[in-house]
Amino acid sequence: MTDLSSRVRAAVAGVTDPELRRPLGELDMVRDVHVDGGTAHVGIALTIVGCPAADRIARDVTDAASAVTGVDAVDLQVGVMTPEERRALTDKLRDGRPARQMPFGPDSLTRVIAVTSGKGGVGKSSITANLAVSLAARGLAVGLIDADVHGFSIPGLLGMVGPDGHAPVPTRIDDLMLPPVAHGVKAVSIGMFLRRGDADGPVGAVAWRGPMLHRTVQQFLTDVFFGDLDVLLLDMPPGTGDVAISVGQLLPHAEVLVVTTPQPAASDVAVRSGLVARQTGQRLIGVVENMAAMTMPDGTELDVFGAGGGRAVADALATDAEPVDVVASVPLSPAFRAAGDVGVPGVVADPADPASRAVAALADRIASQPRHLSGRSLPLRPW
């Protein structure tokens, strides 16, 4: 029976916490486990009271224990971690880093990419959300920060907004927040923290100036537990205001994608966002031309927003030391737009759509590029 209890414990310990994305055994959430007359008595401790993943964890633990040969029934006891246990857990999650220290500094192996634009309305957020989902579909661990505090839209584009108009509030474990996950992307947005005043009222608006904007971005970078990421995307607000400056100060090693439409009214302004990024030390990795010419059923091309804007931005930003290219040209697509309006990324709703294929090709390009490690110290130790 002792051997059977050990096998049940091993099965339960291997269950993954859906929010922390780590096994329960690694998180010290498994308590007493023993088998008596074919009944497996299993105790687990959740991180907090009212854990939103409680039902799923209970179901997965019960299924894991039931699958062990020799177990006829499962008696599951669910408790909650003590404050001391939660502190130990948060220390483990930080991997030895002090509280409120940003894990995405210059020595981090996470690739940080800020997606920016000169003006609003060019589809920057749609590109960011779909790019994040495409990268996650390629097996990368992807995080997404909605840094467009005043014009947040990432929760809606990723389908995180429920029928009541609310996005899920991140679970908090002491001073750590766990970002909700959609389509394999861990995302956080100020829109997750705003509540409506009444059942039919609009979602609250944000009317903050520089210091509050800086603090919000900083908290997203330090207090949200993304875990080990391959790529962290930031959906930046348009223009060269407070958030752009804050991100330049907090993440001077970040890479930057500049999004524009083909028309000169957008492309001329987009150049400025790239120049400000470069002034803060960030590296431009390319220009995305969105809403480019679409191919009509008869084979003709309709360039609603003109042509050549992406190339003009790339040429204006290129230097001998830092060439800049148009890394994607995403055609105007009503279907791609409509998918985002109902909370389904276009790359998921219709992967064959020309716009979806263009974003997927951009994801392939980014995923195949090596991390820019120049000047970074790697976590290597001599034998």
KEMIVEX-609044 format. One line per field, with one value per atom (N, C-alpha, C): atom name; y, z, x. Coordinates in steps of 0.02 Angstrom, whole numbers, plus 50000, padded with zeros to 5 digits. Atoms other than C-alpha are relative to their C-alpha. Layout:
% KEMIVEX-609044
name: [CA,...]
py: [Y,...]
pz: [Z,...]
px: [X,...]
***
This chain:
% KEMIVEX-609044
name: [N,CA,C,N,CA,C,N,CA,C,N,CA,C,N,CA,C,N,CA,C,N,CA,C,N,CA,C,N,CA,C,N,CA,C,N,CA,C,N,CA,C,N,CA,C,N,CA,C,N,CA,C,N,CA,C,N,CA,C,N,CA,C,N,CA,C,N,CA,C,N,CA,C,N,CA,C,N,CA,C,N,CA,C,N,CA,C,N,CA,C,N,CA,C,N,CA,C,N,CA,C,N,CA,C,N,CA,C,N,CA,C,N,CA,C,N,CA,C,N,CA,C,N,CA,C,N,CA,C,N,CA,C,N,CA,C,N,CA,C,N,CA,C,N,CA,C,N,CA,C,N,CA,C,N,CA,C,N,CA,C,N,CA,C,N,CA,C,N,CA,C,N,CA,C,N,CA,C,N,CA,C,N,CA,C,N,CA,C,N,CA,C,N,CA,C,N,CA,C,N,CA,C,N,CA,C,N,CA,C,N,CA,C,N,CA,C,N,CA,C,N,CA,C,N,CA,C,N,CA,C,N,CA,C,N,CA,C,N,CA,C,N,CA,C,N,CA,C,N,CA,C,N,CA,C,N,CA,C,N,CA,C,N,CA,C,N,CA,C,N,CA,C,N,CA,C,N,CA,C,N,CA,C,N,CA,C,N,CA,C,N,CA,C,N,CA,C,N,CA,C,N,CA,C,N,CA,C,N,CA,C,N,CA,C,N,CA,C,N,CA,C,N,CA,C,N,CA,C,N,CA,C,N,CA,C,N,CA,C,N,CA,C,N,CA,C,N,CA,C,N,CA,C,N,CA,C,N,CA,C,N,CA,C,N,CA,C,N,CA,C,N,CA,C,N,CA,C,N,CA,C,N,CA,C,N,CA,C,N,CA,C,N,CA,C,N,CA,C,N,CA,C,N,CA,C,N,CA,C,N,CA,C,N,CA,C,N,CA,C,N,CA,C,N,CA,C,N,CA,C,N,CA,C,N,CA,C,N,CA,C,N,CA,C,N,CA,C,N,CA,C,N,CA,C,N,CA,C,N,CA,C,N,CA,C,N,CA,C,N,CA,C,N,CA,C,N,CA,C,N,CA,C,N,CA,C,N,CA,C,N,CA,C,N,CA,C,N,CA,C,N,CA,C,N,CA,C,N,CA,C,N,CA,C,N,CA,C,N,CA,C,N,CA,C,N,CA,C,N,CA,C,N,CA,C,N,CA,C,N,CA,C,N,CA,C,N,CA,C,N,CA,C,N,CA,C,N,CA,C,N,CA,C,N,CA,C,N,CA,C,N,CA,C,N,CA,C,N,CA,C,N,CA,C,N,CA,C,N,CA,C,N,CA,C,N,CA,C,N,CA,C,N,CA,C,N,CA,C,N,CA,C,N,CA,C,N,CA,C,N,CA,C,N,CA,C,N,CA,C,N,CA,C,N,CA,C,N,CA,C,N,CA,C,N,CA,C,N,CA,C,N,CA,C,N,CA,C,N,CA,C,N,CA,C,N,CA,C,N,CA,C,N,CA,C,N,CA,C,N,CA,C,N,CA,C,N,CA,C,N,CA,C,N,CA,C,N,CA,C,N,CA,C,N,CA,C,N,CA,C,N,CA,C,N,CA,C,N,CA,C,N,CA,C,N,CA,C,N,CA,C,N,CA,C,N,CA,C,N,CA,C,N,CA,C,N,CA,C,N,CA,C,N,CA,C,N,CA,C,N,CA,C,N,CA,C,N,CA,C,N,CA,C,N,CA,C,N,CA,C,N,CA,C,N,CA,C,N,CA,C,N,CA,C,N,CA,C,N,CA,C,N,CA,C,N,CA,C,N,CA,C,N,CA,C,N,CA,C,N,CA,C,N,CA,C,N,CA,C,N,CA,C,N,CA,C,N,CA,C,N,CA,C,N,CA,C,N,CA,C,N,CA,C,N,CA,C,N,CA,C,N,CA,C,N,CA,C,N,CA,C,N,CA,C,N,CA,C,N,CA,C,N,CA,C,N,CA,C,N,CA,C,N,CA,C,N,CA,C,N,CA,C,N,CA,C,N,CA,C,N,CA,C,N,CA,C,N,CA,C,N,CA,C,N,CA,C,N,CA,C,N,CA,C,N,CA,C,N,CA,C,N,CA,C,N,CA,C,N,CA,C,N,CA,C,N,CA,C,N,CA,C,N,CA,C,N,CA,C,N,CA,C,N,CA,C,N,CA,C,N,CA,C,N,CA,C,N,CA,C,N,CA,C,N,CA,C,N,CA,C,N,CA,C,N,CA,C,N,CA,C,N,CA,C,N,CA,C,N,CA,C,N,CA,C,N,CA,C,N,CA,C,N,CA,C,N,CA,C,N,CA,C,N,CA,C,N,CA,C,N,CA,C,N,CA,C,N,CA,C,N,CA,C,N,CA,C,N,CA,C,N,CA,C,N,CA,C,N,CA,C,N,CA,C,N,CA,C,N,CA,C,N,CA,C,N,CA,C,N,CA,C,N,CA,C,N,CA,C,N,CA,C,N,CA,C,N,CA,C,N,CA,C,N,CA,C,N,CA,C,N,CA,C,N,CA,C,N,CA,C,N,CA,C,N,CA,C,N,CA,C,N,CA,C,N,CA,C,N,CA,C,N,CA,C,N,CA,C,N,CA,C,N,CA,C,N,CA,C,N,CA,C,N,CA,C,N,CA,C,N,CA,C,N,CA,C,N,CA,C,N,CA,C,N,CA,C,N,CA,C,N,CA,C,N,CA,C,N,CA,C,N,CA,C,N,CA,C,N,CA,C,N,CA,C,N,CA,C,N,CA,C,N,CA,C,N,CA,C,N,CA,C,N,CA,C,N,CA,C,N,CA,C,N,CA,C,N,CA,C,N,CA,C,N,CA,C,N,CA,C,N,CA,C,N,CA,C,N,CA,C,N,CA,C,N,CA,C,N,CA,C,N,CA,C,N,CA,C,N,CA,C,N,CA,C,N,CA,C,N,CA,C,N,CA,C,N,CA,C,N,CA,C,N,CA,C,N,CA,C]
py: [49940,50000,50063,49942,50117,50016,49988,50093,50032,49971,50133,50074,49931,50291,50044,49963,50343,50014,49990,50318,50053,49949,50422,50069,49935,50560,50024,49980,50560,50024,49980,50571,50069,49935,50715,50055,49950,50805,50023,49982,50804,50043,49958,50900,50072,49932,51074,50052,49944,51230,50042,49966,51317,50073,49929,51491,50007,49996,51463,49959,50042,51334,49959,50043,51227,49943,50057,51056,50016,49988,51055,49978,50023,50956,50051,49949,51089,50061,49941,51221,49985,50021,51124,50007,49996,51117,49933,50067,50930,49987,50014,50881,49924,50071,50710,49960,50046,50568,49929,50070,50392,49963,50042,50247,49952,50043,50152,49961,50042,50006,50020,49980,50067,50072,49929,50246,50042,49956,50375,50064,49939,50513,50051,49952,50665,50069,49932,50834,50048,49948,50989,50067,49933,51171,50050,49948,51311,50061,49941,51473,50050,49950,51585,49975,50013,51579,50027,49978,51589,49996,50008,51534,49986,50011,51550,49935,50063,51391,49940,50053,51289,49941,50055,51188,49959,50037,51143,49960,50037,51095,49939,50056,50987,49945,50049,50902,49963,50031,50872,49955,50042,50805,49936,50059,50688,49952,50042,50626,49965,50029,50599,49944,50052,50501,49940,50054,50399,49956,50037,50348,49951,50045,50258,49931,50068,50070,49980,50020,50006,50049,49950,50164,49993,50008,50140,50064,49938,50308,50051,49946,50477,50044,49954,50577,50060,49941,50752,50051,49947,50877,50061,49939,51055,50052,49948,51181,50061,49939,51347,50008,49989,51391,50050,49951,51481,50060,49943,51655,49984,50019,51579,49958,50041,51451,50042,49956,51587,50040,49963,51688,49957,50046,51536,49988,50011,51509,50059,49941,51687,50008,49998,51679,49950,50051,51520,50024,49976,51599,50055,49946,51749,49974,50031,51629,50039,49966,51724,50075,49928,51898,50035,49961,52031,50019,49978,52085,50064,49941,52213,50015,49992,52185,49973,50019,52179,49941,50058,52009,50007,49993,52079,50052,49954,52176,49980,50014,52178,49930,50067,52008,49945,50049,51923,49971,50032,51798,50007,49988,51849,50055,49950,51941,50049,49949,52104,50041,49965,52182,50049,49948,52347,50014,49987,52371,50070,49930,52556,50028,49965,52679,50074,49927,52864,50027,49976,52884,49941,50053,52787,49982,50020,52691,49963,50035,52600,49924,50072,52429,49970,50023,52418,49945,50049,52323,49935,50061,52200,49962,50033,52165,49968,50026,52144,49937,50057,52026,49939,50056,51918,49974,50022,51914,49958,50038,51856,49930,50065,51716,49957,50038,51664,49974,50022,51656,49943,50053,51553,49935,50060,51434,49964,50031,51401,49971,50032,51336,50046,49953,51494,50021,49973,51555,50076,49930,51726,50037,49954,51868,50062,49939,52025,50051,49945,52189,50052,49947,52310,50066,49938,52469,50061,49945,52574,50012,49994,52624,50038,49960,52755,49967,50030,52654,49925,50073,52475,49962,50040,52345,49927,50069,52185,49949,50051,52095,49984,50013,52117,49963,50032,52066,49927,50069,51907,49959,50037,51861,49989,50007,51888,50034,49963,51998,49956,50042,51905,50036,49969,51937,50062,49942,52061,50060,49945,52167,50005,49998,52127,49951,50045,52053,49968,50033,51929,50040,49966,52007,49951,50045,51933,49977,50026,51820,50028,49971,51896,49952,50038,51794,50047,49948,51919,50058,49943,52048,49979,50022,51943,49993,50008,51948,49948,50053,51800,50022,49976,51855,49947,50048,51773,49977,50029,51663,49991,50010,51664,49981,50023,51568,49989,50013,51523,50061,49937,51705,50025,49971,51773,50076,49929,51949,50038,49956,52094,50068,49936,52257,50038,49960,52400,49988,50015,52351,49943,50056,52198,50024,49975,52310,50052,49950,52429,49966,50029,52389,50051,49956,52459,50021,49975,52566,49967,50034,52478,49949,50057,52331,50022,49979,52434,50057,49943,52568,49980,50015,52583,49980,50017,52513,50065,49940,52640,50025,49969,52761,50016,49983,52802,50072,49930,52987,50014,49995,52980,50041,49964,53089,49958,50036,53041,49956,50042,52979,49936,50059,52861,49952,50043,52797,49962,50031,52763,49945,50049,52673,49938,50057,52565,49954,50041,52507,49965,50030,52477,49942,50054,52372,49940,50056,52268,49961,50032,52231,49965,50027,52194,49955,50035,52130,49945,50053,52018,49941,50060,51840,49967,50030,51790,49932,50060,51648,50009,49998,51603,50012,49983,51687,49999,49992,51674,50070,49934,51835,50037,49955,51980,50057,49946,52096,50055,49943,52270,50036,49960,52351,50072,49932,52531,50047,49949,52684,50036,49963,52785,50063,49938,52930,49992,49998,52981,50031,49970,53024,49966,50023,52973,49926,50072,52785,49981,50015,52780,50018,49980,52874,49953,50046,52763,49933,50065,52603,50005,49991,52674,50001,49998,52705,49931,50065,52537,49943,50054,52431,50028,49970,52519,49949,50053,52351,49969,50029,52316,50011,49992,52291,50032,49962,52394,49984,50006,52358,50063,49940,52514,49981,50016,52494,50064,49944,52611,49975,50015,52615,50031,49976,52653,50075,49930,52831,50046,49955,52976,50031,49970,53049,49957,50046,52894,49987,50019,52853,50057,49944,53028,50004,49998,53021,49939,50062,52841,50005,49991,52893,50027,49969,52996,49949,50050,52847,49958,50037,52753,50040,49957,52900,50005,49996,52916,49933,50065,52728,49995,50003,52742,50046,49953,52892,49971,50031,52786,49938,50057,52651,49937,50060,52529,49988,50020,52435,49988,50008,52448,49935,50063,52277,49998,50000,52328,50040,49963,52413,49951,50039,52330,50048,49959,52406,49964,50029,52370,50033,49975,52392,50015,49993,52373,49978,50015,52340,49931,50065,52200,49977,50029,52083,49984,50010,52083,49933,50065,51927,49996,50002,51978,50006,49996,51989,50069,49932,52177,50018,49980,52266,50067,49940,52397,50029,49969,52513,50059,49950,52605,50055,49952,52689,50019,49982,52718,49945,50049,52633,50034,49977,52649,50028,49971,52711,49960,50042,52563,50008,49992,52578,50069,49932,52766,50004,50000,52738,49964,50039,52605,50039,49962,52714,50059,49941,52864,49981,50022,52763,49963,50040,52664,50043,49968,52711,49949,50046,52637,49947,50046,52559,49956,50036,52502,50001,50003,52454,49981,50014,52448,49978,50027,52346,49995,50016,52318,49925,50071,52152,49966,50030,52127,50053,49958,52199,49963,50034,52152,50033,49969,52179,50015,49984,52260,49940,50059,52122,50010,49993,52145,49940,50059,51966,50001,49995,51993,50050,49950,52150,49975,50024,52069,49948,50051,51924,50032,49965,52042,50034,49966,52134,49953,50048,51974,49961,50031,51926,49937,50058,51794,50025,49976,51835,49972,50021,51828,49939,50057,51704,49935,50059,51585,49990,50005,51625,49977,50018,51609,50003,49999,51560,50010,49993,51561,50070,49931,51743,50033,49968,51849,50039,49963,51959,49953,50050,51807,49969,50029,51733,50049,49951,51895,50005,49999,51899,49936,50064,51715,50000,49995,51750,50044,49958,51890,49961,50041,51770,49951,50046,51645,50037,49961,51781,50017,49983,51836,49938,50061,51659,49970,50028,51613,50043,49956,51761,49985,50012,51734,50060,49944,51837,50045,49951,51995,50001,50010,51949,50044,49958,52080,50041,49961,52155,49969,50030,52036,49946,50053,51924,49940,50060,51746,49961,50036,51636,49935,50058,51518,49999,50006,51452,49949,50049,51364,49937,50062,51183,50002]
pz: [50000,50000,50000,49999,50033,49930,50069,49854,49960,50034,49792,50020,49978,49898,49967,50032,49824,49927,50071,49648,49994,50001,49688,50012,49986,49762,49938,50060,49607,49945,50051,49494,50016,49979,49593,49994,50002,49605,49929,50069,49416,49968,50026,49393,49996,50010,49325,50024,49980,49407,49937,50063,49261,49998,49998,49319,50005,49992,49375,49949,50052,49238,50026,49970,49355,50037,49965,49436,50073,49930,49605,50048,49957,49679,50005,50000,49628,50039,49964,49706,50073,49930,49872,50018,49989,49854,50018,49983,49890,50074,49928,50069,50011,49984,50144,49944,50050,50021,50027,49981,50073,49972,50029,50009,50053,49950,50119,49968,50028,50050,49930,50068,49872,49991,50003,49917,50011,49993,49887,50035,49963,50017,49982,50026,49940,50028,49974,50019,49958,50036,49921,50033,49973,49971,49942,50051,49852,50025,49981,49849,50041,49967,49904,50007,49994,49962,49938,50060,49812,49937,50059,49689,49939,50059,49516,49964,50033,49459,50044,49951,49608,49970,50028,49514,49951,50048,49374,50034,49964,49494,50034,49965,49596,49950,50050,49438,49973,50027,49369,50051,49948,49536,50009,49993,49552,49941,50059,49374,50003,49997,49402,50051,49948,49563,49978,50022,49487,49947,50055,49340,50025,49973,49456,50011,49992,49448,50073,49931,49612,50039,49967,49654,49975,50017,49658,50010,49985,49730,50026,49977,49775,50049,49949,49932,50000,50007,49896,50054,49950,50036,49975,50027,49979,50055,49951,50094,49967,50024,50078,50034,49973,50102,50058,49946,50261,49972,50023,50245,49992,50005,50277,49937,50060,50139,49936,50058,50018,49990,50005,50057,49971,50027,50024,49926,50071,49860,49957,50039,49800,49995,50003,49845,49947,50049,49741,49929,50066,49594,49976,50019,49597,49985,50012,49588,50033,49963,49719,49991,50011,49652,50056,49950,49779,49974,50020,49779,49960,50042,49646,49959,50046,49547,49931,50066,49360,49973,50025,49284,49927,50071,49108,49988,50007,49133,49944,50055,49015,50000,49997,49076,49986,50013,49042,49930,50065,48900,49964,50032,48865,49948,50053,48702,50010,49987,48735,49936,50062,48585,50012,49994,48595,49930,50064,48456,50005,49994,48425,49935,50060,48303,50012,49991,48270,50019,49987,48275,50011,49988,48325,49936,50056,48207,49945,50052,48112,50010,49988,48185,50039,49961,48301,50050,49950,48436,49968,50036,48311,49978,50020,48244,50061,49940,48421,50026,49974,48479,49955,50046,48323,49996,49999,48325,50062,49938,48506,49994,50008,48466,49951,50049,48314,50029,49968,48415,50050,49952,48551,49964,50038,48418,49975,50021,48370,50058,49942,48544,50044,49958,48617,50060,49941,48792,49990,50020,48758,50054,49956,48872,49962,50034,48820,50051,49957,48914,49958,50033,48858,50032,49973,48888,49975,50023,48797,50052,49941,48963,49984,50015,48894,49948,50054,48742,49999,49994,48805,49957,50041,48686,49996,50004,48709,50029,49975,48821,49950,50049,48688,49940,50059,48544,50012,49983,48636,50024,49979,48681,50074,49927,48867,50032,49973,48889,49999,49995,48951,49978,50020,48911,50041,49958,49055,49984,50019,48970,50042,49956,49102,49977,50010,49075,50068,49937,49207,50040,49956,49356,50016,49983,49380,50072,49932,49531,50035,49963,49666,50055,49945,49777,50036,49965,49904,49952,50044,49797,49929,50069,49639,49967,50039,49504,49946,50051,49388,49940,50058,49212,49971,50035,49128,49935,50060,48978,49948,50056,48809,49938,50060,48654,50013,49983,48746,50018,49986,48781,50070,49934,48958,49991,50014,48953,50061,49947,49071,49970,50025,49042,50056,49951,49145,49995,50009,49072,50044,49956,49186,50070,49932,49339,50006,50000,49288,50002,49994,49338,49976,50021,49270,50059,49945,49381,50005,49998,49333,49944,50047,49229,49928,50070,49072,49984,50011,49094,49962,50037,48994,50047,49961,49051,50019,49975,49156,49957,50038,49075,50047,49961,49132,49982,50010,49155,50044,49960,49218,49963,50027,49193,50009,50003,49180,50058,49944,49356,50008,49993,49364,49941,50058,49188,50009,49988,49232,50052,49947,49391,49976,50026,49300,49958,50042,49169,50042,49957,49303,50040,49963,49405,49956,50046,49253,49989,50012,49230,50061,49939,49412,50040,49956,49498,49966,50036,49362,49989,50008,49365,49934,50065,49185,49996,50005,49224,49947,50051,49099,49931,50066,48934,49947,50058,48764,49971,50028,48705,50044,49967,48795,49951,50045,48682,50041,49969,48734,49946,50045,48646,50024,49979,48657,49980,50024,48649,49940,50057,48490,50022,49986,48486,50042,49965,48587,50070,49935,48756,50059,49936,48936,50001,49997,48914,49958,50043,48770,50035,49964,48876,50059,49942,49029,49978,50024,48929,49976,50020,48855,50059,49939,49031,50034,49965,49102,49958,50045,48950,49943,50053,48855,49951,50043,48782,49956,50038,48704,49925,50072,48518,49982,50017,48426,49929,50064,48285,49990,50015,48205,49952,50041,48134,49967,50037,48000,49947,50059,47862,49940,50058,47683,49988,50017,47682,50033,49972,47710,50067,49937,47850,50060,49946,47954,50000,50003,47892,50022,49979,47919,50076,49926,48102,50030,49974,48125,50007,49996,48093,50068,49936,48252,50057,49947,48362,49997,50007,48291,50022,49979,48320,50076,49927,48502,50030,49976,48528,49994,50009,48457,50049,49954,48567,50070,49934,48722,50000,50004,48661,49974,50025,48595,49927,50067,48433,49955,50048,48283,49961,50036,48207,49937,50062,48069,50002,50009,48003,49975,50022,47984,49965,50037,47848,50004,49990,47897,49953,50045,47790,49931,50067,47631,49948,50054,47462,50007,49997,47461,49929,50066,47314,49993,50011,47244,49965,50032,47176,49927,50071,46997,49991,50004,47040,50003,49995,47043,50073,49932,47194,50016,49976,47294,50058,49948,47391,50031,49968,47501,50033,49963,47602,49963,50038,47462,50001,50003,47444,50017,49990,47494,50068,49934,47673,50041,49961,47752,49977,50026,47638,50017,49984,47669,50073,49929,47858,50009,49993,47843,49974,50028,47731,50043,49957,47846,50064,49937,47999,49991,50012,47919,50006,49997,47957,49977,50020,47903,50054,49945,48075,50016,49983,48091,49942,50055,47931,50026,49981,47945,49937,50058,47830,50016,49992,47802,50011,49983,47891,49988,50016,47850,49967,50032,47736,50007,49983,47803,49961,50042,47676,50040,49971,47722,49992,50003,47766,50045,49959,47823,50047,49958,47889,50060,49946,47991,50052,49955,48065,50039,49969,48100,50054,49951,48191,50066,49940,48312,50037,49969,48343,50045,49959,48413,50047,49951,48515,49978,50025,48403,49954,50043,48334,49929,50070,48144,49983,50016,48141,50025,49976,48237,49961,50034,48152,49928,50070,47975,49983,50013,47959,49926,50071,47769,49973,50021,47761,49984,50018,47675,50057,49943,47829,50052,49952,47942,49976,50027,47827,50007,49994,47831,50072,49930,48021,50019,49986,48028,49972,50029,47913,50043,49954,48030,50062,49941,48177,49984,50020,48082,49998,50006,48048,50069,49932,48230,50037,49965,48297,49976,50028,48183,50013,49986,48231,50068,49934,48371,50045,49953,48528,49992,50004,48526,50068,49936,48664,50009,49995,48632,50064,49939,48796,50060,49944,48904,50033,49965,49039,50002,50001,49020,50066,49937,49170,49995,50006,49144,50056,49947,49279,49979,50017,49258,50042,49963,49309,50057]
px: [50041,50000,50043,49955,50146,50023,49980,50204,49944,50057,50029,49991,50004,50026,50053,49946,50192,49983,50018,50125,49945,50053,49971,50030,49968,50079,50038,49963,50189,49952,50048,50036,49971,50029,49961,50052,49946,50128,50014,49987,50138,49946,50054,49974,50025,49976,50008,49949,50043,49938,49987,50014,49847,50019,49980,49896,50076,49928,50075,50038,49971,50107,50060,49949,50212,49966,50031,50181,49986,50018,50096,50055,49946,50239,50056,49948,50364,49979,50026,50252,49984,50013,50237,49926,50072,50048,49969,50026,50031,50010,49997,49991,50000,50000,49955,49967,50027,49928,50007,49996,49884,49939,50053,49779,49975,50030,49659,49943,50053,49559,49979,50015,49568,49980,50017,49521,50063,49942,49656,49978,50014,49650,50055,49952,49734,49986,50007,49765,50042,49962,49816,49985,50010,49836,50003,50001,49784,50038,49960,49880,49961,50041,49737,49928,50072,49557,49966,50035,49442,50041,49957,49576,49956,50044,49493,50012,49985,49578,49984,50012,49517,49963,50039,49388,50041,49960,49507,50054,49948,49646,49971,50032,49527,49982,50018,49465,50062,49939,49641,50034,49970,49704,49960,50043,49555,50011,49989,49581,50068,49932,49768,50003,49999,49741,49958,50044,49599,50033,49968,49710,50053,49950,49832,49969,50025,49808,49996,50009,49737,49957,50042,49638,49929,50070,49450,49960,50035,49397,50050,49955,49473,49963,50026,49440,50046,49957,49507,49984,50006,49536,50039,49969,49570,50007,49987,49651,50032,49968,49742,50067,49934,49924,49999,49991,49976,50038,49960,50053,50073,49929,50224,50012,49993,50197,49995,50005,50143,50063,49937,50298,50055,49951,50405,49988,50016,50313,50020,49982,50335,50076,49927,50520,50026,49980,50534,49986,50018,50443,50047,49953,50559,50069,49936,50705,50057,49947,50803,50003,49999,50768,49962,50038,50716,49931,50066,50535,50004,50006,50488,50063,49944,50646,49979,50022,50616,50041,49963,50661,50021,49985,50682,50055,49945,50842,50048,49953,50992,50028,49972,51051,49948,50052,50884,50006,50000,50875,49932,50064,50695,50008,49998,50679,49942,50051,50585,49991,50015,50499,49942,50051,50403,49971,50034,50275,49970,50018,50251,49974,50024,50174,50002,49999,50174,49932,50068,49985,49954,50049,49831,49963,50041,49719,50036,49962,49856,49998,50005,49814,50057,49943,49962,49982,50020,49868,49979,50019,49795,50062,49938,49969,50033,49967,50037,49966,50036,49900,50007,49994,49907,50071,49931,50096,50014,49991,50093,49971,50032,49971,50038,49962,50072,50065,49938,50233,49986,50018,50147,49983,50017,50081,50062,49937,50262,50038,49970,50299,50040,49963,50374,49957,50033,50332,49995,50011,50254,49961,50036,50202,49983,50023,50108,49977,50020,50097,49964,50038,49962,50021,49974,50061,49962,50042,49931,49947,50043,49854,49936,50060,49735,49956,50039,49682,50005,49990,49695,49949,50045,49623,50020,49975,49724,49951,50047,49596,49945,50052,49462,50026,49972,49575,50017,49982,49627,49939,50060,49448,49995,50002,49472,49940,50057,49319,49938,50059,49166,49936,50064,48981,49983,50015,48976,50045,49956,49109,50063,49942,49241,50054,49944,49412,50017,49984,49476,50052,49953,49564,50057,49945,49739,49997,49995,49753,50061,49944,49862,50021,49970,49978,50047,49963,50039,50014,49985,50133,50015,49992,50137,49932,50061,50003,50012,49996,49970,49959,50037,49924,49954,50044,49774,50033,49971,49814,49945,50046,49727,50041,49965,49784,50075,49931,49944,50040,49965,49988,49980,50012,50006,49997,50010,49936,49976,50024,49908,49984,50023,49816,49965,50036,49749,49925,50070,49581,49975,50019,49583,49984,50008,49577,49944,50052,49438,49932,50066,49260,49948,50054,49098,49957,50040,48990,49932,50065,48829,49998,50004,48769,50004,50003,48744,50049,49956,48877,50062,49939,49037,50057,49940,49203,50035,49968,49296,50057,49946,49418,50058,49940,49595,50019,49980,49638,50060,49940,49816,50053,49943,49969,50064,49937,50152,50020,49978,50195,49960,50042,50047,50011,49987,50080,50066,49935,50262,49994,50007,50214,49962,50039,50086,50044,49956,50211,50052,49950,50341,49971,50032,50219,49987,50011,50174,50065,49935,50359,50028,49970,50399,49953,50047,50241,49961,50035,50169,50047,49957,50238,49986,50006,50262,50036,49960,50382,50054,49948,50516,49969,50027,50476,50054,49956,50554,49994,50013,50473,49950,50048,50390,49985,50022,50289,49968,50033,50235,49960,50042,50087,50003,49987,50142,49944,50047,50030,50030,49972,50046,50037,49966,50165,50062,49936,50316,49992,50016,50238,50032,49972,50264,50017,49988,50248,50060,49943,50371,50066,49939,50498,50012,49992,50464,50027,49977,50486,50072,49931,50646,50047,49959,50711,50003,50004,50653,50029,49979,50697,50042,49959,50837,50029,49973,50891,49946,50055,50720,50009,50003,50695,49933,50059,50566,49977,50033,50444,49957,50039,50369,49944,50057,50193,49974,50028,50126,49951,50039,49998,50036,49962,50053,49995,50011,49986,50052,49950,50108,49980,50023,50000,50018,49981,50041,50075,49929,50215,50046,49958,50285,50005,50001,50232,50033,49971,50289,50075,49928,50468,50020,49982,50465,50003,50000,50421,50064,49938,50570,50060,49944,50686,50005,50000,50634,50024,49977,50660,50075,49928,50834,50037,49969,50873,50007,49997,50838,50045,49955,50958,49969,50033,50829,50019,49977,50863,49940,50054,50747,50011,49992,50715,49957,50037,50598,49936,50062,50443,49947,50057,50273,49952,50048,50164,49933,50066,49984,49950,50052,49828,50027,49973,49928,49948,50047,49847,49971,50034,49719,49985,50013,49695,49926,50071,49519,49988,50015,49430,50022,49980,49473,50075,49927,49658,50028,49975,49670,50015,49982,49744,49967,50033,49651,50041,49958,49767,49962,50043,49641,50041,49959,49778,50064,49941,49901,50052,49946,50069,50066,49932,50250,50017,49987,50231,50049,49955,50319,50072,49933,50469,50027,49977,50476,50023,49980,50482,50066,49939,50616,50060,49944,50724,50018,49987,50705,50035,49970,50757,50066,49939,50899,50062,49934,51079,50052,49947,51244,50012,49987,51264,49939,50061,51083,49951,50048,50992,49931,50069,50803,49962,50035,50691,49926,50071,50505,49996,49999,50487,49933,50066,50302,49957,50050,50170,49934,50062,49999,49943,50052,49859,49936,50065,49695,49954,50043,49572,49939,50061,49391,49991,50009,49390,50047,49950,49548,49977,50026,49472,49940,50061,49304,50015,49982,49386,50022,49978,49472,49943,50056,49309,49960,50038,49231,50046,49956,49384,50035,49964,49460,50056,49946,49633,49993,50008,49631,50042,49957,49775,49970,50036,49661,49936,50065,49496,50007,49991,49563,50074,49928,49746,50018,49986,49731,49988,50011,49678,50067,49936,49813,50032,49973,49831,50028,49977,49847,50067,49938,49980,50058,49947,50078,50026,49979,50078,50036,49967,50124,50071,49933,50272,50044,49961,50326,50020,49984,50315,50056,49946,50423,50067,49938,50550,50029,49977,50558,50023,49983,50560,50066,49938,50705,50061,49943,50812,50029,49970,50937,49989,50004,50923,50060,49945,51026,50035,49967,51150,50062,49941,51284,49998,49994,51341,49965,50035,51239,50044,49965,51313,49955,50040,51252,50008,49998,51209,50039,49957,51356,50051,49950,51470,50054,49948,51639,49992,50003,51648,50051]
***
